[in-house]
Amino acid sequence: MHNFNPIGRTNNLVVQEYENEVLVYDLTDHRAMSLNETSARVWRACDGQKSVSDIAGEIGNEGITLLALSELKKAKLIDANAPEIAKFEGMPRREAIKRIGMTSLIALPIIASLAAPTAAQTQSACGQANNRPSNCPCTADADCASNRCLGGGGNPRCQ
């Protein structure tokens, strides 16, 4: 088994823990990721004090631990200087799953990338107050570029 102590990356990350998963937003790459329970357990165990063997002992399966470490390294969630995880490094995920065995399928580590919009993408077409084009919601004349907020039927819109 591998003789290094992986260190989970914590800098420039926003982490939100839930019951069975961890959501991680990477402020450097502007990527959002969802770690399932297995991946999250392995990532949390990467404290620089535990060896890969220790982590595998906690997880209960060497193959799953090595696959999780490989996936965490690809996701840039463990120390970039960690040695290659030879057993699964560069191997297609499907082949790695075959090697681990279908009996362990429920515990497979999964890191799902989520779409995270940029700041520009989050801007509404209606823009900010005082500059909204016609047909955008408004609460007062000053909200609209036309300076005319007309409310018909409880749904005021810029004209």
Secondary structure, DSSP 8 states (H G I E B T S, - for coil): ------BB--TTEEEEE-SSEEEEEETTTTEEEEEEHHHHHHHHH-BSSS-HHHHHHHHT-HHHHHHHHHHHHHTT-B-TTS---TTTTT--HHHHHHHH-GGGGGG---EEEE----TTTTS-TT-STT-B-TTSB-SSGGGBTTS-EEEETTEEEE-
